Amino acid sequence: MQFLIECTTEEQDVLLHDFCLFAYERLEMDNPPSFTFVEHTGATSFGSYQPSEESIIVATEGRHISDILRTLGHELVHHKQLSEGDNEMSLEELEYEANAIAGMLMR
C-alpha cells in the first residue's frame, strides 16, 4: 500500500491505513491502488480515481475523518469496478453502487 500524505495528522494516518486494510478485505481486493491525500483536489469533488495510474486522490482540508473515509471507500469501489471490467454498467449505476458500498463500509 503506497500512501502519499501531504496534509493529515498522525491520528488520521492510522485511521486511513486501518480503513484501507478493512476495505481491501471487505471488497476482496488483491490489487490496491496508490493513494494521495491533499488539501484540495483542484476539482469540484472531494476525491477521484485515476484508472490509467490506478491511483486515488482524496481531499482532506476542513473535512471530518468519517467524510474522508467515505470518499476513500467510494473511490476504492471505483478501483474495484474498473479492475474487474464492469463495462456493462452506466456511469449512473457505477456511482450508485460506489455510494452504496462506501456507505456499507462505513457501518
C-alpha positions in Angstrom: 0.0 0.0 0.0 1.5 3.3 -1.1 0.4 6.5 0.6 1.5 10.0 -0.3 0.2 12.1 2.5 0.6 15.8 2.3 -1.9 17.1 4.9 -3.1 14.7 7.5 -2.4 14.2 11.2 -0.7 11.1 12.7 -4.1 10.0 14.1 -5.7 10.3 10.7 -2.8 8.4 9.1 -3.5 5.4 11.4 -7.2 5.5 10.6 -6.7 5.8 6.9 -4.3 2.8 6.9 -6.6 0.7 9.0 -9.6 1.6 6.9 -7.8 0.6 3.7 -6.9 -2.8 5.2 -10.5 -3.3 6.3 -11.9 -2.2 2.9 -9.4 -4.4 1.0 -10.7 -7.4 2.9 -14.4 -6.5 2.5 -14.0 -5.7 -1.2 -11.9 -8.8 -1.7 -9.3 -6.6 -3.4 -6.0 -8.1 -4.5 -4.5 -5.1 -6.3 -4.7 -2.0 -4.1 -4.2 1.4 -5.8 -1.8 4.1 -4.7 -3.2 7.0 -2.6 -2.6 10.7 -2.4 -4.1 12.8 0.3 -4.1 16.5 -0.5 -5.7 19.7 0.9 -7.8 20.2 -2.3 -8.2 18.1 -5.4 -8.4 21.1 -7.7 -11.8 19.9 -8.8 -15.4 20.2 -7.5 -15.3 16.7 -6.0 -13.5 15.6 -2.8 -11.9 12.6 -4.4 -11.2 10.9 -7.7 -9.9 7.7 -9.1 -7.3 7.8 -12.0 -7.7 4.4 -13.8 -4.7 4.8 -16.0 -2.5 5.3 -12.9 -4.5 3.0 -10.6 -4.4 5.9 -8.1 -6.8 7.6 -5.7 -6.7 11.3 -4.7 -8.7 12.4 -1.7 -9.0 16.0 -0.3 -8.7 16.3 3.5 -8.7 20.0 4.5 -11.7 21.0 6.6 -13.3 17.6 6.4 -14.2 15.2 9.2 -12.4 11.9 9.2 -15.6 10.0 8.6 -16.2 12.1 5.4 -12.7 11.4 4.2 -13.1 7.7 4.8 -16.4 7.7 3.0 -14.8 9.3 0.0 -11.9 6.9 0.2 -14.3 3.9 0.3 -16.2 5.3 -2.7 -13.0 5.6 -4.8 -11.9 2.2 -3.8 -15.1 0.8 -5.1 -14.4 2.5 -8.4 -11.0 0.9 -8.5 -12.6 -2.5 -8.0 -15.3 -1.8 -10.6 -12.8 -0.9 -13.2 -10.2 -3.5 -12.4 -13.0 -6.2 -12.7 -14.2 -4.7 -16.0 -17.7 -3.6 -15.0 -18.2 -2.2 -18.6 -21.9 -3.0 -18.8 -22.9 -0.5 -16.1 -23.8 3.1 -16.9 -22.0 5.9 -15.2 -25.0 6.5 -13.0 -25.1 2.8 -12.0 -21.4 2.8 -11.2 -21.8 5.9 -9.0 -24.9 4.5 -7.3 -23.0 1.2 -6.5 -19.9 3.1 -5.2 -22.1 5.3 -2.9 -24.0 2.3 -1.6 -20.9 0.1 -0.9 -19.0 3.1 0.6 -21.9 3.6 3.0 -21.8 -0.1 4.0 -18.1 0.0 4.5 -18.6 3.0 6.9 -21.0 1.0 9.1 
